[in-house]
Amino acid sequence: MAKSSKRQQSIERQIKSLQIRVARLERPLTTKRQRQKNEKFWADFKRRSAEIDARSKVMREYYDAEREQRLRENPDALRIAIDQERKENAFLKSKGLKPNPSRIPAALRRKAKNA
């Protein structure tokens, strides 16, 4: 038994050393041009992603402002939006989930409550 375990350990050491050698040999296989091409691709991807995120954020602000303006001008729409939020949150609670925060400004909710 001792001989077989020594052989196994010797083989494991040889495999490990071969893996290290292969890794060292594979490292320079990617040329500088390929690395630059990959870096350029990811830089372009990050730039496009940043543009998309910025555009999305700005449009979200626009739509939120439009929605708030619509709710200010139309008390029926405000009442319907509040009822819809309550129904959604009640459903989420019934399923054991945390309710969504209100997207209706507090001033408008107070206005609807007083009216």
C-alpha positions in Angstrom: 0.0 0.0 0.0 2.8 2.4 0.8 4.3 2.0 -2.7 1.0 2.8 -4.5 0.3 5.9 -2.4 3.9 7.1 -3.1 3.3 6.5 -6.8 0.0 8.3 -6.7 1.6 11.3 -4.9 4.4 11.4 -7.5 2.0 11.3 -10.4 -0.1 14.1 -8.7 3.0 16.2 -8.4 4.0 15.6 -12.0 0.5 16.6 -13.2 0.6 19.8 -11.1 3.9 20.8 -12.4 2.8 20.1 -16.0 -0.3 22.3 -15.4 1.9 25.1 -14.2 4.2 24.8 -17.2 1.2 24.7 -19.7 -0.2 27.8 -18.0 3.1 29.6 -18.4 3.3 28.6 -22.1 -0.3 29.6 -22.9 0.1 33.1 -21.4 1.9 34.7 -24.3 -0.3 33.1 -26.9 -2.6 36.1 -27.0 -0.9 38.8 -28.9 -0.8 42.4 -27.9 -3.1 43.2 -30.9 -5.7 40.7 -29.6 -5.5 42.1 -26.1 -5.9 45.6 -27.5 -8.9 44.5 -29.6 -10.5 42.9 -26.6 -9.9 46.0 -24.5 -11.4 48.2 -27.2 -14.4 46.0 -27.5 -15.1 46.2 -23.7 -14.4 49.9 -23.6 -17.0 50.4 -26.4 -19.4 48.1 -24.6 -19.0 50.0 -21.3 -19.5 53.4 -23.1 -22.6 52.2 -24.8 -24.0 50.7 -21.6 -23.3 54.0 -19.8 -25.1 55.9 -22.5 -28.1 53.6 -22.3 -28.2 53.8 -18.5 -28.0 57.6 -18.6 -30.8 57.8 -21.3 -32.9 55.4 -19.3 -32.5 57.5 -16.1 -33.4 60.7 -17.8 -36.5 59.2 -19.5 -37.6 57.8 -16.1 -37.4 61.2 -14.6 -39.4 62.7 -17.5 -42.1 60.0 -17.2 -42.3 60.4 -13.4 -42.7 64.2 -13.8 -45.4 63.7 -16.5 -47.2 61.3 -14.3 -47.1 63.6 -11.3 -48.4 66.5 -13.4 -51.2 64.4 -14.7 -52.1 63.3 -11.1 -52.0 67.0 -9.9 -54.4 68.0 -12.7 -56.9 65.1 -12.5 -58.2 64.2 -9.1 -60.0 61.1 -10.5 -56.7 59.8 -11.9 -55.1 60.5 -8.5 -57.8 58.5 -6.7 -57.5 55.6 -9.2 -53.7 55.5 -8.8 -53.9 55.4 -5.0 -56.5 52.6 -5.2 -54.3 50.7 -7.6 -51.3 51.0 -5.3 -53.3 49.8 -2.4 -54.6 46.8 -4.3 -51.0 45.9 -5.5 -49.6 46.2 -2.0 -52.4 44.1 -0.5 -51.7 41.4 -3.1 -48.0 41.5 -2.3 -48.7 41.2 1.4 -51.1 38.3 0.9 -48.2 36.5 -0.9 -45.9 37.2 2.0 -43.8 39.8 0.1 -42.8 43.3 1.1 -45.1 46.0 -0.4 -43.7 48.4 -2.9 -43.0 52.0 -1.8 -45.5 54.6 -3.0 -44.6 56.4 -6.2 -47.2 59.0 -5.5 -45.8 62.1 -3.7 -46.9 62.5 -0.1 -48.4 66.0 -0.8 -50.7 64.5 -3.5 -51.8 61.6 -1.2 -52.7 64.2 1.5 -54.5 66.2 -1.1 -56.5 63.2 -2.1 -57.3 62.3 1.5 -58.5 65.9 2.2 -60.7 66.0 -0.9 
